[in-house]
Amino acid sequence: VQLQASGGGLVEPGGSLRLSCSASGDIVSINSMTWFRERPGKVRERVAGIEKDGTAHYADSVKGRSTISIHNAKAMSLQMNNLTLDDTAVYYCNAGIATRTRPNVYDYNHWGEGTLVTVSS
């Protein structure tokens, strides 16, 4: 199983960015997908998550200016608007995935490689 994250880059304050994450491999079902981030000098924190029924959750720091969506049950995106310097971070996607070898267990130890978002003028 692999998670592929993309969409990071350099953006000016007030700008927007769309991060994407897609899962591939021997997947039976995905229970939820989540974005985390590591800001410089800080611990990894949860940014936004979405469950397979579409229920979304947001950290207070991005609530109201971000939208997480799930696509085709194996991919998600995070639209972030009105970016600030504090949004500069490496963003990681995570998913709870059941595979054919363990179809009744959602394993949350699936992480994509980070994608760097830099907000700077």
N, C-alpha and C positions, 0 to 999 in steps of 0.2 A: 504494500500500500504506500502510495506517495501523495503528498500534498504539495502543490505547486502554487506559490504566492507570486503575485506580480502587481505592478502599478505604482511602485514607489518612484520618487524623483524629487526634483527641486521645485519648490513652489513659493511664491511670494505670500506674505501675510495677507489674509483675506481671500486667498485663492481656494481652489477646490482640487480634490484628487479622488480617484476611484481605485480602490484596491480590490484585487480579485484573488480567489483561491479555488483551485479545482482539485478534486480527489480522483485518483485512478488506482487500478489494481483489482485484487480479488475481493470486491466489496459487495456485501449483501444488503447492508442498510447503514445509513448515517443518522444518528440520533440528534446530534446538534453540531454546529460549527461555530467557532469563536475566534475573534481577533484579540490578540494580546499585543502589548508593546513594551519596549524597554527604552525609556528616555535616558539620556546621558547621566550616569551616576545614580540611577534609580533602579529599583527592582522591577521585574516584569509585572505588569498590571493588566487586568482584563479591561478591554475597551468596549466590545460589543459582541453579542452572541445571538444566534438564532436557532430555534428548535425545528424539527422536521415538519411540524404543523404550521410553521411560519411565525410563531411567537418570538418576538425580539426583545432583547434586553440591552440597555446601554449604561455605561458609566456616566456619572453626573458630569464629568469633564467634557463629554462629547454629545450629551443628550440635547436634542433640539437642533443640532446642526449636522447630524449624521444619520444615514439610513443604511441598514443592513438588509440584504435580500438573499434569498436562496434560489438557486436555479437548477432545474433538472435533478434535484435531490443530491447532486454530487458537486455542486459548486456554489460559491457565495461571493458577494461583492459588498464592499463598504464604501459608500459615497460620503466623503467628508467635505464639508463646506466651511467657509469662514475660518480657515486654518490660522492658527497662531504659532508663535515661536515655541510654545509649550507642546505643540504636537510633533515636534521634531523627535523622531524615535525610529528604532527598527521595529517593524510590525511583523508579527508572526501569526499564522493561522493554525488552529488546532481543531481537531474533530474527534468525536466519539464514533468509532466505526466498528461494525460487526462484519466479520469476514466469513467465508465459506467454511474455514476450519473451526471457527468459533462463532456460529451464527446467532447464539443467544447471549452473547456478551458484547457490550459496547466498550471497546478499548479506547481510552482517551490519551494514550501515549503516542499519538500521531501528530507530528509537528511538521510544518513546512519550513523551508529556509526563510530567513527573514528578508523583508524588503525595506529598504531605507527610505524614509520620508524626511526630507530636510525643508524646513520652512525658514526662509531667509530673504531679506531684501537686498 
